[in-house]
């Protein structure tokens, strides 16, 4: 197994609705929100962790493969691969090559090699940041939510959720390794990215959060991406 190619895909993530990727901060501050978004510790600007992109793209490809029932909701692993045949085996193998196998798998049994795809953290797009500063645009918004009592018709359990608002742009960088001259995982990866664009990123996707558009710097790649029908 030898590294024979390394591709880099760059572009922008444009928010089509408010995005919430939680900071995991359980400390409630006076005047703060119940659910803050993750921010860079130095600039305090929101960003999109590469792990959030990788995890959601992988989850969507696993959902498409139909293997969730066989794994009972857990990520596919080398043990999953051993029991499969045909297209299910082919899909599982591509997922494991792209995103890596579980830490619970025996490394000595892994003949697929290392993880091929890497997702960098996505910072605010520089041009968008400059324009936002001139136009005095906010980087985050606070959305109030509650539940409705079905009998009384009254609002209960109010909570506030911080979101990155619609229209904000982030830069993304995705790299893909090729470890075999005959290996082609680009199309499979792009299927996952298209599924992400069709679905949602971050939390509360079922309530309209996290709708995004991917815009590639390379025009030919963009044309290819626009034509993809992953389902």
Secondary structure as UniProt FT lines:
FT   STRAND          5..15
FT   TURN            30..31
FT   TURN            41..43
FT   HELIX           50..65
FT   HELIX           68..71
FT   TURN            72..73
FT   HELIX           78..82
FT   HELIX           86..99
FT   TURN            103..104
FT   HELIX           107..109
FT   STRAND          117..119
FT   HELIX           126..135
FT   STRAND          141..148
FT   TURN            150..152
FT   STRAND          155..164
FT   TURN            166..167
FT   STRAND          169..178
FT   TURN            181..182
FT   HELIX           186..198
FT   HELIX           205..207
FT   TURN            208..210
FT   STRAND          212..216
FT   HELIX           219..226
//
